Amino acid sequence: MNMNRILIFLLFISAKKMNHLEQSVKDLQAQNAEFQALILNLSKGKEELKTLLTKKEKKTKKTVGVLNMGRRFQGPLRKVKEIEEETEQEEGASGKTDQTSNNGSGKQDEEEEDYYDDEEYPEDKYRQLEERMKAVEIQKISGLDFEELGLISGVVIPPKFKTPTFAKYDGVSCPKLHLKSYVRKIQPHTADKMLWIHLFQESLSGTQLEWYYQLEGTNIRTWEDLAVAFYTQYQYNADLAPTRTQLQSMSMGPRESFKEYAQKWRDLAGRVQPPLADRELVDMFMGTLTGPFYSYLLGSSSAGFTDLILTGERVESGI
């Protein structure tokens, strides 16, 4: 019977490792695709930056020796010599029609709009491009995705909320009992299930906490998803819980005190499902005793388990 349980347990562990390896291969393939996309975006960003730098150098050369008339005069950049010539032409051409003047004004307005769009505020474009390049450089780090660091989004802890103190899961007890303990502890404090998911890490430690950090946000969207994932991960502890047969086969060690043995036996008996009745508990414990303990305690078997332990300690002192 025990060999069958061990074989089933080993097969279960092997299947989980195979699933883990398959998932690791899929994750590596996905990361490779993301990395190639990031390299492509980085190349495009470099080309855009190079184009803007070249354009800026050309515009810098063109503005040498020119005068900016500014918005007040509603005109583009002009050379000083051109302004003097234009002034002389305006004095000799004051008889031009209003239509020609309006056409020239419209053309000037278009030039002004292009000038101020392209020349006066180029820093914004460079700033946006720099931010984009910085984001691409950060995303290029292998194995680090800032979008997946958090398990869930939208969690808000109330200002006066006080986090309860949760019992830590030891990794060997029944996962269902731990879920019950967690829910009954947090339920009176908040009904926000998103906060339940976020604070569940406070009830874990060691390798169990590492398991929580390895969860993917795409798989955990509700509290029920997290509870099912936790129970599935540690279900083997519930399957390997003590049975009545194991309790009956126990015996007290040669250097073990009666009280230590009785407490150890009683702790294991408390994990048996369905629970043992008080009469069954005492009879089963008496069946594991040998020698003088069984002889002297046989008459006290009608007492409760606590009274049985006290009587056994007195017998041990007498021996």
Backbone torsions as a table, in degrees:
resi	resn	phi	psi	omega
1	MET	NA	-46.2	179.5
2	ASN	-66.4	-37.0	179.2
3	MET	-64.1	-38.1	178.1
4	ASN	-64.6	-39.7	177.9
5	ARG	-64.4	-40.8	179.8
6	ILE	-64.8	-42.9	179.1
7	LEU	-63.3	-41.6	178.7
8	ILE	-63.4	-41.2	179.2
9	PHE	-63.7	-42.7	179.1
10	LEU	-64.8	-40.7	177.0
11	LEU	-63.0	-38.2	179.3
12	PHE	-64.1	-43.8	179.2
13	ILE	-64.6	-41.5	179.9
14	SER	-62.7	-41.6	179.3
15	ALA	-64.0	-39.7	179.2
16	LYS	-65.8	-37.9	179.0
17	LYS	-66.2	-39.4	177.8
18	MET	-63.4	-42.7	177.5
19	ASN	-63.0	-38.0	179.1
20	HIS	-65.6	-40.3	179.1
21	LEU	-65.5	-42.4	177.9
22	GLU	-62.2	-40.0	178.4
23	GLN	-66.4	-37.0	178.6
24	SER	-63.2	-40.8	178.4
25	VAL	-63.1	-43.2	178.4
26	LYS	-63.4	-39.6	179.0
27	ASP	-64.3	-40.2	179.0
28	LEU	-64.9	-40.0	177.3
29	GLN	-63.3	-41.5	179.3
30	ALA	-66.1	-40.3	178.5
31	GLN	-65.9	-35.9	178.3
32	ASN	-64.3	-41.3	178.5
33	ALA	-65.5	-40.7	178.6
34	GLU	-65.3	-39.6	-179.4
35	PHE	-64.1	-41.2	177.5
36	GLN	-63.7	-39.3	177.9
37	ALA	-64.8	-39.1	179.0
38	LEU	-66.4	-39.8	177.2
39	ILE	-61.6	-40.7	179.1
40	LEU	-64.3	-43.0	178.3
41	ASN	-64.6	-37.4	178.7
42	LEU	-64.6	-40.7	178.7
43	SER	-64.3	-42.5	178.0
44	LYS	-63.4	-40.0	180.0
45	GLY	-64.6	-38.8	178.4
46	LYS	-65.0	-40.5	178.3
47	GLU	-63.6	-42.2	179.1
48	GLU	-64.1	-41.8	178.5
49	LEU	-63.4	-41.0	179.3
50	LYS	-63.5	-40.0	178.9
51	THR	-64.8	-43.7	-179.9
52	LEU	-66.3	-38.8	178.1
53	LEU	-64.4	-40.9	177.9
54	THR	-64.0	-41.7	179.1
55	LYS	-64.3	-39.1	179.7
56	LYS	-66.1	-38.9	178.5
57	GLU	-63.4	-40.9	179.3
58	LYS	-64.6	-42.1	-179.4
59	LYS	-68.2	-32.6	178.0
60	THR	-65.2	-39.3	178.5
61	LYS	-67.3	-36.2	-177.4
62	LYS	-70.5	-29.0	-174.7
63	THR	-85.4	1.2	178.4
64	VAL	-72.4	128.2	177.7
65	GLY	75.6	27.6	-179.7
66	VAL	-122.1	167.5	-177.8
67	LEU	-123.6	128.4	178.4
68	ASN	-91.1	114.9	-179.0
69	MET	-74.0	-16.9	176.8
70	GLY	76.0	178.8	-178.3
71	ARG	-70.5	-27.7	-176.7
72	ARG	-61.3	-39.4	-178.1
73	PHE	-94.8	-0.3	174.7
74	GLN	52.8	49.4	-179.4
75	GLY	-142.4	155.1	178.6
76	PRO	-78.0	-176.6	175.6
77	LEU	-63.7	133.6	-179.0
78	ARG	-137.8	152.2	174.4
79	LYS	-77.4	150.6	-179.3
80	VAL	-59.5	-40.6	-179.0
81	LYS	-64.8	-39.1	179.7
82	GLU	-64.7	-36.1	179.5
83	ILE	-65.6	-41.0	179.1
84	GLU	-64.6	-43.7	179.5
85	GLU	-63.7	-39.2	-178.5
86	GLU	-66.7	-35.5	178.9
87	THR	-63.4	-42.3	179.2
88	GLU	-65.2	-39.1	-179.9
89	GLN	-67.3	-36.6	179.0
90	GLU	-65.3	-35.6	178.9
91	GLU	-66.8	-33.4	-179.1
92	GLY	-91.3	-8.4	-176.1
93	ALA	-122.6	39.9	-178.8
94	SER	-73.9	-9.8	-178.4
95	GLY	-93.8	14.0	-179.7
96	LYS	-70.4	155.0	-177.4
97	THR	-72.3	159.0	178.1
98	ASP	-66.2	-29.2	-179.0
99	GLN	-64.7	-42.7	178.8
100	THR	-64.2	-38.9	179.2
101	SER	-63.8	-40.9	179.8
102	ASN	-66.5	-40.0	178.2
103	ASN	-61.8	-43.0	179.6
104	GLY	-64.7	-37.7	179.6
105	SER	-66.0	-39.9	178.4
106	GLY	-62.6	-41.8	179.2
107	LYS	-65.0	-39.1	-179.9
108	GLN	-65.3	-39.4	178.8
109	ASP	-62.3	-39.5	178.1
110	GLU	-63.2	-41.7	179.2
111	GLU	-64.6	-39.3	179.8
112	GLU	-63.6	-42.3	-179.7
113	GLU	-62.0	-43.6	178.4
114	ASP	-64.5	-37.6	-176.9
115	TYR	-65.7	-48.9	-176.8
116	TYR	-71.4	-27.9	177.1
117	ASP	-71.8	-36.7	-172.7
118	ASP	-98.1	-30.6	-168.6
119	GLU	-105.4	-38.9	-168.0
120	GLU	-77.4	-32.3	-176.1
121	TYR	-127.0	61.2	179.1
122	PRO	-79.5	-15.1	-175.4
123	GLU	-64.0	-33.5	-179.8
124	ASP	-62.0	-41.8	-179.9
125	LYS	-65.4	-41.9	179.6
126	TYR	-67.0	-37.1	179.9
127	ARG	-65.2	-43.0	178.4
128	GLN	-62.9	-40.8	179.8
129	LEU	-67.5	-38.5	178.4
130	GLU	-64.2	-40.8	178.1
131	GLU	-63.1	-40.0	178.7
132	ARG	-65.7	-42.2	178.5
133	MET	-63.4	-38.6	-180.0
134	LYS	-65.5	-41.8	178.6
135	ALA	-62.4	-39.7	179.1
136	VAL	-65.7	-39.6	180.0
137	GLU	-64.5	-39.0	179.6
138	ILE	-67.0	-45.0	-178.1
139	GLN	-66.9	-15.1	-177.2
140	LYS	-76.4	-12.4	-178.2
141	ILE	-64.3	126.0	-175.7
142	SER	-68.7	132.7	175.9
143	GLY	77.4	7.1	-178.3
144	LEU	-127.3	113.6	177.9
145	ASP	-120.6	110.0	-174.9
146	PHE	-66.7	-20.8	179.8
147	GLU	-75.4	-16.9	-175.9
148	GLU	-110.6	8.7	-179.1
149	LEU	-70.2	-33.6	177.9
150	GLY	-91.4	145.4	-179.9
151	LEU	-77.3	-45.2	178.7
152	ILE	-136.1	160.2	178.9
153	SER	-115.8	161.5	177.5
154	GLY	83.8	14.4	178.5
155	VAL	-81.0	127.4	178.7
156	VAL	-127.4	119.2	177.5
157	ILE	-89.7	122.9	179.4
158	PRO	-57.0	149.2	-176.0
159	PRO	-57.4	-39.5	-176.0
160	LYS	-100.3	14.1	-178.3
161	PHE	-74.6	131.5	178.5
162	LYS	-111.4	119.6	-176.8
163	THR	-68.8	126.5	178.0
164	PRO	-67.0	163.7	176.0
165	THR	-93.9	115.7	-175.8
166	PHE	-99.6	150.4	172.3
167	ALA	-73.1	136.2	-178.4
168	LYS	-81.0	137.3	177.2
169	TYR	-76.0	130.4	-175.0
170	ASP	-87.8	-6.8	177.6
171	GLY	86.3	-4.3	-178.6
172	VAL	-125.1	-17.5	-179.0
173	SER	-84.4	178.4	-176.1
174	CYS	-69.3	125.6	-179.3
175	PRO	-66.3	-29.4	179.3
176	LYS	-65.3	-39.8	178.4
177	LEU	-65.4	-36.3	178.1
178	HIS	-67.1	-40.3	177.3
179	LEU	-62.6	-41.3	177.4
180	LYS	-61.7	-44.4	-179.9
181	SER	-61.3	-41.4	-178.2
182	TYR	-67.9	-47.2	-177.4
183	VAL	-63.6	-43.7	-178.5
184	ARG	-68.6	-20.7	178.6
185	LYS	-85.3	-36.6	-175.4
186	ILE	-92.9	-22.8	-174.7
187	GLN	-58.5	-40.0	178.7
188	PRO	-69.2	-17.1	-176.1
189	HIS	-90.4	-35.8	-177.5
190	THR	-158.5	149.6	175.5
191	ALA	-106.0	6.2	-179.5
192	ASP	-77.8	109.1	-177.2
193	LYS	-67.9	-29.1	175.9
194	MET	-64.0	-36.3	177.3
195	LEU	-71.2	-31.2	173.9
196	TRP	-59.4	-45.0	-180.0
197	ILE	-62.8	-44.8	-176.6
198	HIS	-65.6	-39.1	-175.6
199	LEU	-86.7	-5.6	-179.7
200	PHE	-62.5	-27.3	178.5
201	GLN	-64.3	-22.4	178.8
202	GLU	-70.9	-14.2	178.9
203	SER	-99.6	9.4	-178.3
204	LEU	-122.9	160.8	176.6
205	SER	-158.2	163.3	176.5
206	GLY	61.6	-134.4	-178.3
207	THR	-66.6	-28.5	177.8
208	GLN	-67.6	-36.2	176.9
209	LEU	-69.8	-36.6	175.6
210	GLU	-62.4	-38.3	176.5
211	TRP	-60.1	-41.6	-179.7
212	TYR	-62.9	-41.4	-178.3
213	TYR	-70.2	-20.4	179.5
214	GLN	-86.6	-3.9	179.0
215	LEU	-67.9	146.0	179.1
216	GLU	-97.7	136.4	-179.6
217	GLY	-62.9	-25.2	179.5
218	THR	-70.3	-21.3	-179.4
219	ASN	-97.2	-18.6	-178.2
220	ILE	-114.5	99.1	179.3
221	ARG	-114.2	-21.8	-179.9
222	THR	-134.3	167.7	176.8
223	TRP	-63.5	-35.3	179.1
224	GLU	-62.8	-38.0	177.6
225	ASP	-60.8	-43.5	-179.7
226	LEU	-67.3	-42.1	-179.5
227	ALA	-63.3	-42.7	178.9
228	VAL	-65.4	-41.4	179.6
229	ALA	-63.4	-41.3	179.8
230	PHE	-66.7	-45.3	-179.0
231	TYR	-64.7	-39.6	178.9
232	THR	-64.3	-37.7	-178.2
233	GLN	-65.7	-38.2	-174.2
234	TYR	-117.0	24.8	179.9
235	GLN	-65.8	-27.6	-178.0
236	TYR	-62.3	-26.1	176.6
237	ASN	-66.8	-37.1	176.7
238	ALA	-69.6	-37.0	179.4
239	ASP	-68.9	-28.1	-179.0
240	LEU	-97.1	18.1	179.1
241	ALA	-63.4	152.2	-179.0
242	PRO	-59.8	147.7	177.6
243	THR	-115.0	171.3	177.6
244	ARG	-62.6	-34.4	179.5
245	THR	-65.3	-40.3	179.0
246	GLN	-66.2	-37.9	178.3
247	LEU	-64.3	-39.9	-178.5
248	GLN	-69.8	-24.5	-178.1
249	SER	-90.0	-1.7	-179.5
250	MET	-76.6	158.2	176.9
251	SER	-151.4	157.2	-177.8
252	MET	-78.7	135.6	-179.8
253	GLY	-73.0	160.4	-177.2
254	PRO	-65.0	-31.2	-179.1
255	ARG	-107.1	16.9	-177.1
256	GLU	-101.3	131.5	178.8
257	SER	-73.1	159.2	-178.1
258	PHE	-62.4	-41.7	-178.7
259	LYS	-65.7	-42.1	179.0
260	GLU	-61.8	-44.2	-179.8
261	TYR	-65.4	-43.1	-178.6
262	ALA	-63.8	-41.4	179.1
263	GLN	-67.0	-41.1	178.0
264	LYS	-62.9	-44.4	-179.8
265	TRP	-63.4	-41.9	-178.3
266	ARG	-67.2	-35.5	177.8
267	ASP	-63.4	-44.3	178.4
268	LEU	-67.0	-37.2	179.5
269	ALA	-63.7	-29.8	179.2
270	GLY	-69.6	-16.4	179.8
271	ARG	-94.7	-3.6	-179.7
272	VAL	-74.2	136.0	177.5
273	GLN	-122.0	132.1	-5.0
274	PRO	-69.9	159.1	-175.0
275	PRO	-60.9	152.2	178.8
276	LEU	-82.3	142.9	173.3
277	ALA	-75.7	161.3	-176.5
278	ASP	-60.7	-43.3	-179.7
279	ARG	-65.1	-42.6	178.7
280	GLU	-66.3	-35.8	180.0
281	LEU	-62.5	-47.3	-178.5
282	VAL	-67.1	-45.8	-179.1
283	ASP	-62.0	-40.8	-178.9
284	MET	-68.4	-37.6	178.5
285	PHE	-67.5	-41.3	178.7
286	MET	-61.1	-31.6	-179.7
287	GLY	-70.2	-16.5	178.7
288	THR	-92.0	-6.8	-177.2
289	LEU	-87.4	152.9	179.4
290	THR	-136.4	168.6	173.4
291	GLY	63.8	-143.6	-174.7
292	PRO	-66.1	-27.5	-179.8
293	PHE	-63.4	-42.4	-179.5
294	TYR	-67.4	-39.4	-177.4
295	SER	-66.7	-45.9	-176.2
296	TYR	-76.5	-31.1	-176.2
297	LEU	-89.4	-6.2	-178.8
298	LEU	-61.1	-35.1	179.4
299	GLY	-76.9	-14.1	-179.6
300	SER	-101.9	12.0	-175.3
301	SER	-68.2	-16.6	178.8
302	SER	-79.6	-12.4	179.8
303	ALA	-78.3	171.4	177.8
304	GLY	-74.6	173.5	-176.0
305	PHE	-66.2	-37.7	179.8
306	THR	-65.4	-45.0	178.1
307	ASP	-63.5	-32.5	178.8
308	LEU	-65.4	-39.8	178.9
309	ILE	-66.4	-42.4	179.6
310	LEU	-63.0	-41.0	178.0
311	THR	-65.7	-40.5	179.0
312	GLY	-63.4	-35.5	177.5
313	GLU	-66.2	-37.8	178.1
314	ARG	-67.1	-38.2	177.1
315	VAL	-64.4	-41.2	179.9
316	GLU	-63.9	-38.9	177.4
317	SER	-65.9	-37.7	179.0
318	GLY	-67.9	-36.4	179.3
319	ILE	-67.1	NA	NA
